[in-house]
Amino acid sequence: MALGSKIKMVLWILLLAIIGTGLGLWWALPGMVEKQLPFYAKDAGIDNLKLEVRNISLFRADIGSVVIGDPAAPAATIASLQADYSPWDLLHKKVKSIKIAGVQVYAQFDGESFSLRGLKLPASKSQEDDSAPALPEKLPVEIGSISLDSASVNLDWGGKAYRLALAADLITRGAGVFDCNVKLFPRGQDIACNAAINLPARNMEVRLDSDVLDAGRFGDLIHRFSGVLVQGGVKLNAQGGWNEAELAPVSGSAAFIQGQILSGLVRLVSTQENPLTLKASFQNNQADLALENIHISQPVNVEIPALQTSVLLKDGGLTASGGFDYKIRALPDLPFSMETPAQAKVEFTAARSGDGKLEFSIKNIPPKKDITLIHEAAIAFVAQPEWKAHGATDDKGAMVVDFFASLPVINVETGVAQATIPGLACTGKVVLAPGKEPAVSAVTEFKDARVWGISPKFQASGIQGIMPFTYPSQTDQGSLSIRSISLAGKRLGSASMDLERKDMFLSLAGNHPDLLIPGLNIKFGGNAGLDDNGEFQLNSHFGVDGHQISGLDMKRFADGLKGYTFDGLLTVKGFASFNRGKLETGMEASLTGGKIQAPEYQMEMTGVSLSLNMEDLVAVRSAPRQVFSFDSIKAGAIQINKGRVEFIVESPQSFFVERSSFSWCKGRVYSPAIHLQAGVSDYELLLFCDRLDFVELLKQLGAPSANGSGSLNGIVPVRITDGKFRFDQGHLYSTPGDGGALKIKGGDDFMNGINSGTPQAGQIALAKLALEDYQYEWAKLEINSEGENLMLKLQLDGKPSGPLPLVPDPKTGNFQKVDNPEKGAIFQGIKLNLNIKLPLDLILKYGIKLKDYF
């Protein structure tokens, strides 16, 4: 046989052997793989592995339906796994590509650790070794690319299912150099993670980026982890890696864009212009953290530009230090606005030793700039609060925290009063012991506070209070006292009250014995605390229960009231409350059966009654139509009855008399509305007189012997300047066609007051004689003031009832008096024009300098 033929035969035999071997492998290898892979998996700790080898050839392996764990409840499944290679690649430990699709991993979380469903894996070396992971220099097999599609991780957490879809690919760029790209699709959104791996250089760079993620899609998961509600968008960014065998510097940020975070009563807001951002960096054993653009809108409006802290791991423990600046611009639900914010710099330190003991300190450094608070007419200047705290673990493992807080100075100003508190301080201790309720012991106190009023002059000084707070005790006892209370320079006495805390409510009860009014005792009480919704509320009351005042010397109130006494029944009921951010105050006061007497000045007021309903004690405002009335006033010869004044207290500076009236001289006098204001000492009002008895009027003006009939009507303008009464062009007229009679005997003040202003002395004598018995058809009385005197101009048109003992002198024309009236002249008509000057003080006999009190 020729050599060529032999070679051909050998080649055919080898070819048939190869083909036979290939066919044998093609037929037997899938079964062998299906049988052997579960054994290898068992050596790796996977007890139950099932798979289907669909095809294995010299150039491709196709495996499907991989099930790890119990087929009824597997730990993981793989729908398809395909590897492409060539015999030459396999000979050089290379695989062209691996494609994995349809991976489902089922995990469980029991609140402490994660596990694969129904699968127990042995602890890895990385779990037993706390050292930083090191990259291998090379992989046992060089793979050109790996792709993972349609994969998801399914988590069962307490019976609730969560799913995370992902995809990934790995591409070889050179010997041991790879690019790895992973995409996560949480709740249908994208997060990209890219890694550049260089095994020969033993380094890896990792970067993570995301689009703006809708945080609302993770609401259930976030709430489960932290109990908070999040709305808005979040953008993530991070970078880091390994260099050699060490962790390279790692940094990242999470920006919360256009949304809010709610946790109980706390609400954080974030805007697109200034998003709430968390920044972090890690290098060696140090971590630097910063939380920027913190804006808390509830329960108080707080702005923190940046909170920064550094954490250092050392000797099995850690230390931390940092700080931040804050501004509080508003206090919602409180009845005042902040014109200048509360602000300060805060510094803190913390440490944890290797044996687990903790220690921390925190304090604020406030600027020397007062906080300005405004409520309607009130303004408060409050020094920036100072506070600090220090805590440490004791030998029993309890955390003991000592704290101190103070408001160094508080000044309050209103239109009528001011107040100052030199300092309000709280000191205390909190003990947090394992397995026990927190124990709190604190004391809040202030001293030497003072409140004083401008008009009227009022002062309460030496105000001090102390209130302990202990927990878990349900009750504490404290006190509040006022050393001295005075009004218009007169000391009213002192006040004291007992404070009692029950749970989160503080109640008070006390009294104020008044020194000016003997026997008067003002009782007050109330409570303050947090309601069921955690909102502050205050309810207080005060009052006087029907105190009978008898023979009170009014000089106690002012020296000008010397000789005056007061009697009456006083009742007062008042309250102050603060609920749902609204301050309300009010008071009802009544005075009945009142009497004011001044025998020295022949003055008496009886039946005095006052009904006053104050709607707002802070603004000093009453309800409309408050009533002051009296039965009678007698001042010298003046007698006034049934007086009634309806008024409104508009403010501390404004008093509005709606209407007033009184009975005088058997008629009625009315006065329209008038506005009384602080700082104004000149007022004009009109007295409308209706059917005043002419004779009674003359009696009260100094003619007690007057008799007769008739009535007058008209208007009397009254001007009050610096507390003095002046009459300006007052006119009273008799009713046209309705005359009357007058009988005034000489010798009284009225007749003596007819002065030389009446023309000629003879005519004065004629007028006096005529008035002793005079019938008039028309009368007019003009009333004016002249200095301290009352000027009356009386005009009468009528005639004497009979002949007058006067005859004319033929030589002079003047009247001469005759002894026998029957020989006197008979007048058919006499017009009388009389000017009468009377001392006003003598008529009224009031004896008070009204300008001191008006």
Helices and strands as residue ranges (DSSP letters): H 3-43, E 49-56, E 60-70, E 73-84, H 87-91, E 94-109, E 114-116, H 125-128, E 142-157, E 160-174, E 177-186, E 191-198, E 203-210, E 213-214, G 215-218, H 219-226, E 229-243, E 246-247, E 250-263, E 266-270, E 276-283, E 286-298, E 301-314, E 317-330, E 337-340, E 342-352, E 358-365, E 371-375, E 378-382, E 386-393, E 399-407, E 410-413, E 417-421, E 424-432, E 439-453, E 458-471, E 475-487, E 490-502, E 505-513, E 521-530, E 536-553, G 554-556, G 559-561, E 565-579, E 582-598, G 599-601, E 603-616, E 621-622, E 626-635, E 638-651, E 654-664, E 667-671, E 674-677, E 682-693, H 694-700, E 707-708, E 711-721, E 724-727, E 730-734, E 740-743, H 749-752, H 761-771, E 774-786, E 789-800, E 806-808, E 815-817, G 821-823, E 830-839, H 840-844, G 850-852
